[in-house]
Amino acid sequence: MYLGLFFEEKNRVLRVAELNFAIKQLLESNVPLLWVRGEISNLVKAVSGHWYFVLKDDQAQVRCVMFRNKNQLLVNPVANGQQVEVLAAVTLYEQRGDFQLTVEQMRPAGLGILYEQFERLKQLLQSEGLFAAERKRPLPAFPKRIGIITSPQAAALRDVLATLKLRLPAVPVVLYPAPVQGVGSAERIAQAIAEANRRTECDVLIVCRGGGSIEDLWAFNEEVVARAIAASEIPIVSGIGHETDFTIADFVADERAPTPTAAAQRVVPDRHALLGGLRDTAQHLQRAQRNRLQNAMQAVDYLQRRLVHPAQQLQRQAQQLDQLQQRLRRAFAYCRQQQHWQWQSLAQRLRAASGDLARLYDKQGNLAQRLAKAMRAVQAQRAGRVDSLARHLILLDPKQVLARGYSLVQDANGGVVSDAGQVEVGGELRITFARGWARTEVKEKG
């Protein structure tokens, strides 16, 4: 059915559906299959398997659809920016009234013009070292002020501000407005970067915008923007487009974030994570302090167990002296017993040898003298040892110390006081002298 048939009746009013159907029939009946060359843009691969994209050149564009049963036959991968030639039927999508091409075949026709420009500039800047990792500077851990270079109307600005407020709301933000799309936008972005460096009020910059086609993002592929980023004294984080989008600005920036929100996350730490780290550190310090205090208390307890009161020490030394005296008596008795047995043995031998009686008597007298001398020597040695221990015991006697003018201070419980910190003002003390004792009250301490 042709469009002219609808006008056979004079003054007939067409419905939109009738008009679109007639135009579709007109196109499909009068325009044969034809080859069209252009650059792929805005490629969408639907869940159904169908492909939707725009075919364009530097002056015009047309919508295209390639159904699943056709695109499955392609060997080479298809992506935005490719120059292709398509064999397509001209038609009209009636529901929206969109003029489009239904693609039957597709073949490569070389890289797109924009993509070629992108690659040329990328290779040039890379050869100059603008992408080198060693020239990129680290971001400040805690920025004092953050600068954002984007359009005030951009949705990306709202995402960045919301993320910064959520993560670290105390950090002030400065907006350097610049258009991020259209004619002259690249120069305006470069001017905003230079202005931020001239004012030196920020210590990190975010250059961002939301997603879009390669044409929408093209301002960030311009050489003027790349060189402005490279010349910046302030570290720059780029957050342009979506995760799959790469621009020249991403390669030159000190750090590239996949999205504007991710760029905001890169420049400021998460306050919740910081607070959690502080809590962990505080708990660690508390545990360390508690462990150190417990170890010190155990050391004090150990030293206290080793500390012996002078009276106990005197008692222990007295016990040792008693033990030595008992050992001396037993040794002396044993020696006397041994010599007595020896004397009896000699006496028996003397009586048995009557012929040598006089000699034996002489020997017996001699032995008796030696025995007496030995006994006196042993007694003198033991007596000297006893005298030495007695003198040592006298030296350790606290009363001897008191006799030299010292005194023994005890608290109300009878404990010995050796430190002013052990007493309180108003407390009672007992002072023992060499002769007698006295009770006193603490008036002042220092």
C-alpha positions as CSV (number, residue, x, y, z in Angstrom):
1,M,0.0,0.0,0.0
2,Y,1.4,3.3,-1.0
3,L,1.1,6.7,0.6
4,G,-0.9,8.0,-2.4
5,L,-3.8,5.6,-1.7
6,F,-4.5,7.4,1.6
7,F,-5.2,10.6,-0.3
8,E,-7.7,9.3,-2.7
9,E,-10.4,10.5,-0.4
10,K,-10.4,14.2,-0.1
11,N,-9.8,15.8,3.3
12,R,-9.2,12.4,4.9
13,V,-7.4,12.6,8.4
14,L,-4.8,9.8,8.9
15,R,-4.0,8.2,12.2
16,V,-0.3,8.2,13.2
17,A,-0.2,4.4,12.8
18,E,-1.6,4.6,9.3
19,L,0.9,7.2,8.4
20,N,3.9,5.3,9.7
21,F,2.7,2.1,8.1
22,A,2.3,3.8,4.7
23,I,5.8,5.4,4.9
24,K,7.3,2.0,5.9
25,Q,5.7,0.3,2.9
26,L,6.9,3.2,0.7
27,L,10.5,2.8,1.9
28,E,10.7,-0.9,1.7
29,S,9.0,-1.1,-1.7
30,N,11.1,1.6,-3.4
31,V,14.6,1.4,-1.8
32,P,16.4,-1.9,-2.4
33,L,19.1,-3.5,-0.2
34,L,22.2,-1.2,-0.3
35,W,25.7,-1.0,1.2
36,V,26.3,1.9,3.6
37,R,29.6,2.9,5.2
38,G,30.0,4.6,8.5
39,E,31.4,4.5,12.1
40,I,29.7,2.4,14.8
41,S,28.6,4.3,17.9
42,N,26.4,3.7,20.9
43,L,26.5,0.0,20.3
44,V,24.0,-1.9,22.6
45,K,24.0,-5.7,22.7
46,A,20.6,-6.6,24.1
47,V,19.9,-9.6,26.3
48,S,17.7,-10.9,23.4
49,G,20.9,-11.1,21.3
50,H,19.9,-8.3,19.0
51,W,22.3,-5.4,18.3
52,Y,21.3,-1.7,18.3
53,F,23.7,1.0,17.2
54,V,24.2,4.2,15.3
55,L,26.1,4.4,12.0
56,K,27.5,7.8,11.4
57,D,30.0,10.0,9.5
58,D,31.1,13.5,10.1
59,Q,27.8,15.0,8.8
60,A,25.0,12.6,9.7
61,Q,23.9,9.5,11.5
62,V,21.3,6.8,11.2
63,R,19.9,4.2,13.6
64,C,20.5,0.5,12.8
65,V,19.4,-2.9,14.1
66,M,21.0,-6.2,13.4
67,F,19.0,-9.2,14.6
68,R,20.5,-12.2,16.4
69,N,20.2,-14.6,13.5
70,K,22.4,-12.2,11.4
71,N,25.0,-11.0,13.9
72,Q,25.8,-14.6,15.0
73,L,27.3,-15.1,11.5
74,L,30.0,-12.4,12.1
75,V,33.6,-13.6,12.6
76,N,35.3,-10.3,13.7
77,P,34.3,-8.6,17.0
78,V,32.3,-5.4,16.8
79,A,32.9,-2.4,19.0
80,N,32.3,1.4,19.1
81,G,34.6,3.4,16.8
82,Q,34.9,0.8,14.1
83,Q,34.4,1.8,10.5
84,V,32.2,-0.8,8.8
85,E,30.2,-1.4,5.7
86,V,26.7,-2.8,6.1
87,L,24.3,-4.4,3.7
88,A,20.9,-3.1,5.0
89,A,17.3,-2.6,4.1
90,V,15.8,0.9,4.7
91,T,12.7,0.7,6.9
92,L,10.7,2.6,9.5
93,Y,10.2,1.5,13.1
94,E,6.5,2.1,13.3
95,Q,6.0,2.3,17.1
96,R,8.4,5.2,17.4
97,G,8.4,6.5,13.9
98,D,12.2,6.1,13.7
99,F,13.9,5.8,10.4
100,Q,16.4,2.9,10.6
101,L,18.4,0.3,8.7
102,T,17.9,-3.4,9.2
103,V,21.4,-4.8,8.8
104,E,21.7,-8.1,6.9
105,Q,25.5,-8.3,6.6
106,M,28.5,-6.4,8.0
107,R,32.2,-6.2,7.0
108,P,35.1,-4.1,8.4
109,A,36.0,-0.9,6.6
110,G,39.0,0.2,8.8
111,L,39.1,2.1,12.0
112,G,36.9,5.1,12.7
113,I,38.3,8.6,12.2
114,L,37.9,9.5,15.8
115,Y,39.6,6.3,16.9
116,E,42.5,7.0,14.5
117,Q,42.9,10.5,16.0
118,F,42.8,8.9,19.5
119,E,45.6,6.5,18.6
120,R,47.8,9.1,17.0
121,L,47.6,11.4,20.0
122,K,48.1,8.5,22.4
123,Q,51.3,7.4,20.6
124,L,52.6,11.0,20.5
125,L,52.1,11.6,24.2
126,Q,53.4,8.2,25.2
127,S,56.6,8.9,23.2
128,E,57.0,12.1,25.1
129,G,56.8,10.2,28.5
130,L,53.5,11.8,29.6
131,F,52.1,8.3,30.5
132,A,55.3,7.2,32.4
133,A,54.6,5.9,35.9
134,E,57.6,7.7,37.4
135,R,56.2,11.2,36.7
136,K,52.9,10.4,38.4
137,R,52.7,11.7,42.0
138,P,51.0,10.0,45.0
139,L,47.8,11.4,46.2
140,P,47.7,13.0,49.7
141,A,46.5,10.6,52.4
142,F,44.3,13.3,54.0
143,P,43.6,16.2,51.6
144,K,42.9,19.6,53.2
145,R,40.8,20.8,50.3
146,I,39.5,19.0,47.1
147,G,39.0,20.6,43.7
148,I,36.5,19.3,41.2
149,I,36.6,20.2,37.5
150,T,33.3,19.4,35.8
151,S,30.1,21.0,34.7
152,P,27.9,22.3,37.5
153,Q,24.9,20.6,35.9
154,A,26.6,17.2,35.5
155,A,25.1,14.2,37.3
156,A,28.7,13.2,38.0
157,L,29.2,16.2,40.2
158,R,26.3,15.1,42.4
159,D,27.7,11.6,42.7
160,V,31.1,12.9,43.7
161,L,29.8,15.3,46.3
162,A,27.5,12.7,47.8
163,T,30.5,10.2,48.0
164,L,32.8,12.8,49.6
165,K,30.1,13.8,52.1
166,L,29.6,10.2,53.0
167,R,33.3,9.3,53.4
168,L,34.8,12.5,54.9
169,P,32.3,15.4,55.2
170,A,34.7,17.7,57.0
171,V,36.9,18.2,53.9
172,P,36.0,21.4,52.0
173,V,35.3,21.2,48.2
174,V,36.0,23.8,45.5
175,L,34.2,23.6,42.1
176,Y,36.1,24.9,39.0
177,P,33.2,24.9,36.5
178,A,33.9,23.9,32.9
179,P,31.7,22.4,30.2
180,V,32.5,18.7,29.6
181,Q,31.0,18.4,26.1
182,G,30.7,20.4,23.0
183,V,32.7,22.9,21.0
184,G,35.4,24.7,23.1
185,S,34.9,22.4,26.1
186,A,38.5,21.0,26.0
187,E,39.9,24.5,26.2
188,R,37.7,25.4,29.1
189,I,38.7,22.3,31.0
190,A,42.4,23.1,30.4
191,Q,41.7,26.7,31.6
192,A,40.0,25.3,34.8
193,I,43.1,23.1,35.5
194,A,45.4,26.1,35.1
195,E,43.1,28.2,37.3
196,A,43.2,25.6,40.1
197,N,47.0,25.5,39.9
198,R,47.2,29.3,40.0
199,R,45.0,29.7,43.1
200,T,46.8,26.8,44.9
201,E,44.0,26.3,47.3
202,C,43.5,22.6,46.8
203,D,46.0,19.7,47.2
204,V,44.2,17.3,44.9
205,L,41.9,17.7,41.8
206,I,39.2,15.5,40.4
207,V,38.4,15.8,36.6
208,C,35.2,14.0,36.0
209,R,32.0,13.5,33.9
210,G,29.4,10.8,33.4
211,G,29.3,8.2,30.7
212,G,28.4,8.7,27.1
213,S,29.5,7.9,23.5
214,I,33.0,8.6,22.2
215,E,31.8,11.9,20.9
216,D,30.4,12.9,24.3
217,L,33.7,12.1,25.9
218,W,35.9,13.6,23.2
219,A,36.9,16.7,25.1
220,F,39.0,14.5,27.3
221,N,40.8,13.1,24.3
222,E,42.0,16.5,23.2
223,E,45.7,17.4,23.4
224,V,45.1,20.6,25.2
225,V,43.5,18.8,28.1
226,A,46.2,16.2,28.2
227,R,49.0,18.8,28.4
228,A,47.2,20.8,31.0
229,I,46.9,17.7,33.2
230,A,50.6,16.9,32.7
231,A,51.6,20.5,33.6
232,S,49.5,20.5,36.8
233,E,51.5,20.9,40.0
234,I,48.5,19.5,41.9
235,P,47.9,15.7,41.6
236,I,44.9,14.9,39.4
237,V,42.5,11.9,39.5
238,S,40.4,11.3,36.4
239,G,36.9,9.8,36.7
240,I,35.5,9.9,33.2
241,G,32.6,7.8,31.9
242,H,32.1,4.2,32.9
243,E,34.6,1.5,33.8
244,T,35.0,0.4,30.1
245,D,35.7,4.0,28.9
246,F,39.3,5.1,28.4
247,T,40.4,8.6,27.4
248,I,43.7,10.3,26.9
249,A,43.1,12.2,30.2
250,D,43.0,8.8,32.0
251,F,46.5,7.9,30.8
252,V,48.0,11.3,31.7
253,A,46.4,11.7,35.1
254,D,48.3,10.8,38.2
255,E,45.6,8.2,38.9
256,R,42.7,6.9,36.9
257,A,39.3,5.9,38.5
258,P,36.8,3.9,36.5
259,T,33.9,6.2,37.5
260,P,33.4,9.6,39.1
261,T,32.2,7.9,42.3
262,A,35.3,5.8,42.3
263,A,37.4,9.0,41.9
264,A,35.9,10.5,45.0
265,Q,36.6,7.3,46.9
266,R,40.3,7.5,45.8
267,V,41.0,11.0,47.1
268,V,39.5,10.7,50.6
269,P,39.7,7.8,53.1
270,D,36.5,6.3,54.5
271,R,35.9,7.8,57.9
272,H,34.2,4.6,59.1
273,A,37.3,2.7,58.3
274,L,39.5,5.3,60.0
275,L,37.3,5.2,63.1
276,G,37.4,1.4,63.1
277,G,41.2,1.6,62.8
278,L,41.4,4.0,65.7
279,R,39.1,1.7,67.8
280,D,41.4,-1.2,67.0
281,T,44.5,0.8,67.9
282,A,42.9,1.9,71.2
283,Q,42.0,-1.7,72.1
284,H,45.5,-2.8,71.2
285,L,47.0,-0.1,73.4
286,Q,44.6,-1.0,76.3
287,R,45.5,-4.7,76.0
288,A,49.3,-3.8,75.9
289,Q,48.9,-1.5,78.9
290,R,46.9,-4.1,80.8
291,N,49.5,-6.8,80.0
292,R,52.4,-4.6,81.0
293,L,50.6,-3.7,84.3
294,Q,50.0,-7.4,85.0
295,N,53.6,-8.3,84.3
296,A,54.8,-5.5,86.6
297,M,52.5,-6.8,89.3
298,Q,53.7,-10.3,88.9
299,A,57.3,-9.0,89.1
300,V,56.5,-7.1,92.3
301,D,54.9,-10.2,93.8
302,Y,58.0,-12.2,92.9
303,L,60.3,-9.7,94.4
304,Q,58.1,-9.5,97.5
305,R,58.3,-13.2,98.0
306,R,62.1,-13.0,97.7
307,L,62.3,-10.1,100.2
308,V,63.1,-11.5,103.7
309,H,62.4,-9.6,107.0
310,P,65.5,-9.1,109.1
311,A,64.0,-11.0,112.0
312,Q,63.3,-13.9,109.7
313,Q,66.8,-13.7,108.3
314,L,68.3,-13.7,111.9
315,Q,66.1,-16.6,112.8
316,R,67.2,-18.6,109.8
317,Q,70.9,-17.8,110.5
318,A,70.4,-18.8,114.2
319,Q,69.0,-22.1,113.0
320,Q,72.0,-22.6,110.7
321,L,74.3,-21.8,113.7
322,D,72.4,-24.4,115.8
323,Q,72.8,-26.9,113.0
324,L,76.6,-26.2,112.8
325,Q,76.9,-26.6,116.6
326,Q,75.1,-29.9,116.5
327,R,77.3,-31.1,113.6
328,L,80.4,-30.0,115.6
329,R,79.4,-31.9,118.7
330,R,78.6,-35.0,116.7
331,A,82.0,-34.7,114.9
332,F,83.8,-34.2,118.2
333,A,82.0,-37.2,119.8
334,Y,82.8,-39.3,116.8
335,C,86.5,-38.4,116.9
336,R,86.6,-39.2,120.6
337,Q,84.9,-42.5,120.0
338,Q,87.2,-43.4,117.2
339,Q,90.3,-42.5,119.2
340,H,88.9,-44.4,122.2
341,W,88.5,-47.5,120.1
342,Q,91.9,-47.0,118.7
343,W,93.3,-46.6,122.3
344,Q,91.6,-49.8,123.4
345,S,92.9,-51.6,120.3
346,L,96.4,-50.4,121.2
347,A,96.0,-51.4,124.8
348,Q,95.0,-54.9,123.8
349,R,98.0,-55.1,121.5
350,L,100.1,-53.8,124.4
351,R,98.9,-56.4,126.7
352,A,99.3,-59.1,124.1
353,A,103.0,-58.1,123.5
354,S,104.3,-58.4,127.0
355,G,107.9,-58.4,125.7
356,D,107.4,-54.9,124.3
357,L,105.4,-53.6,127.2
358,A,107.8,-50.8,128.0
359,R,107.9,-49.7,124.4
360,L,104.2,-50.0,124.1
361,Y,103.7,-48.0,127.3
362,D,106.0,-45.3,125.9
363,K,104.1,-45.4,122.6
364,Q,100.8,-45.3,124.5
365,G,101.9,-42.2,126.3
366,N,103.1,-40.6,123.1
367,L,99.8,-41.4,121.4
368,A,97.9,-40.1,124.4
369,Q,99.8,-36.8,124.1
370,R,99.1,-36.6,120.4
371,L,95.4,-37.4,121.0
372,A,95.2,-34.7,123.6
373,K,96.9,-32.3,121.3
374,A,94.7,-33.2,118.4
375,M,91.7,-32.8,120.6
376,R,92.8,-29.4,121.8
377,A,93.5,-28.4,118.2
378,V,90.1,-29.5,117.0
379,Q,88.4,-27.9,120.0
380,A,90.3,-24.7,119.4
381,Q,89.4,-24.8,115.7
382,R,85.7,-25.5,116.4
383,A,85.7,-22.8,119.2
384,G,87.2,-20.3,116.8
385,R,84.5,-21.1,114.3
386,V,81.8,-20.8,116.9
387,D,83.3,-17.4,118.0
388,S,83.3,-16.2,114.4
389,L,79.7,-17.2,113.9
390,A,78.7,-15.6,117.2
391,R,80.4,-12.3,116.2
392,H,78.7,-12.4,112.8
393,L,75.4,-13.0,114.6
394,I,76.0,-10.1,116.9
395,L,76.7,-7.9,113.8
396,L,73.4,-8.9,112.3
397,D,71.5,-8.3,115.5
398,P,69.0,-5.3,114.9
399,K,69.7,-4.2,118.5
400,Q,73.3,-3.5,117.6
401,V,72.0,-1.3,114.7
402,L,69.7,0.5,117.1
403,A,72.5,1.0,119.6
404,R,74.3,3.1,116.9
405,G,71.5,5.6,116.9
406,Y,69.1,4.1,114.4
407,S,65.5,3.3,115.1
408,L,62.9,0.8,113.8
409,V,59.7,2.4,112.5
410,Q,56.5,0.3,112.4
411,D,52.9,1.1,111.4
412,A,49.8,0.3,113.3
413,N,49.8,-3.2,112.0
414,G,53.4,-3.9,113.0
415,G,54.8,-3.6,109.5
416,V,58.2,-2.1,108.9
417,V,58.0,1.4,107.3
418,S,60.8,2.2,104.9
419,D,59.1,4.7,102.6
420,A,57.1,7.9,103.3
421,G,54.6,6.7,100.8
422,Q,53.6,3.9,103.2
423,V,52.2,6.4,105.8
424,E,49.4,8.9,105.8
425,V,49.2,12.2,107.7
426,G,47.5,11.6,111.0
427,G,48.5,7.9,111.2
428,E,50.2,6.5,114.2
429,L,53.8,5.0,114.2
430,R,55.7,2.9,116.7
431,I,59.4,3.8,117.0
432,T,61.7,1.3,118.7
433,F,65.0,2.5,120.0
434,A,68.0,0.7,121.5
435,R,66.3,1.1,124.8
436,G,62.5,1.3,124.9
437,W,60.0,2.5,122.3
438,A,57.7,5.4,121.6
439,R,54.4,6.0,119.7
440,T,54.0,9.1,117.6
441,E,51.5,10.6,115.1
442,V,52.4,11.7,111.5
443,K,52.0,15.5,111.2
444,E,53.6,16.0,107.7
445,K,55.4,14.0,105.1
446,G,57.5,14.7,102.1
